[in-house]
């Protein structure tokens, strides 16, 4: 494994000034040698101007903020320059720029089967950043393409490992357990991108829906589940209210009802409380039983 290390460098501004001085001095020396017809001095000045000066300027490298320059010499990794500014390195080295900024990757809409075998469409947004320039440059062929492929692969694996909707208490689902699913997705992508020197800052599902061929059927299923859940709550509340009414009537001895009349009262109250339409009350103007 190639790990990032600091490259050997010198301040660039003094080397730039020195290079300009050498260039100007070589020009003046050459002109003076030509004027006095000194061939040896003229040749020396030409060598300085044609060889030494270009090497001085060739070693200059400018590094922008949130950027790194990976330095290699004849195929061997020499180090990375992270400090912004103008620097001077061995002029025979090769420098390649690498952005260390935070980036976003949005996957395409993937069509996969969830844990229950239902076809769904899913997409995710991954926020990532290069933290090791050497691994990003030398461990993988193209680190940006590596991020996109591995992120989509992790997203597919996550989608097939969890159902779209939870059918049991405490079960993780893609739709209902958003934070847990996001943490799991981030962890899986990070494990895949560790070798590329990439840190995943955040990963979240940006699109989640049933596939078009089953979307209408699943919508009816969700509506039916919602209706059943709502009616269950209504029935539970109605039974509690009837039970409370009977207990209060018995405790305060407002009226004494036999089992048949209790059953009739329970039936009437359940109809009133559970009905979807307003009921019409009937006033009893006779006796208790007639």
Beta strands, then each sheet from edge to edge (+ up, - down):
strand 1: 10-11
strand 2: 60-63
strand 3: 67-73
strand 4: 76-81
strand 5: 85-88
strand 6: 94-99
strand 7: 103-106
strand 8: 110-113
strand 9: 119-130
strand 10: 198-210
sheet 1: 1+ 5- 2+
sheet 2: 4+ 3- 6+
sheet 3: 7+ 9- 8+
sheet 4: 7+ 9- 10+
end
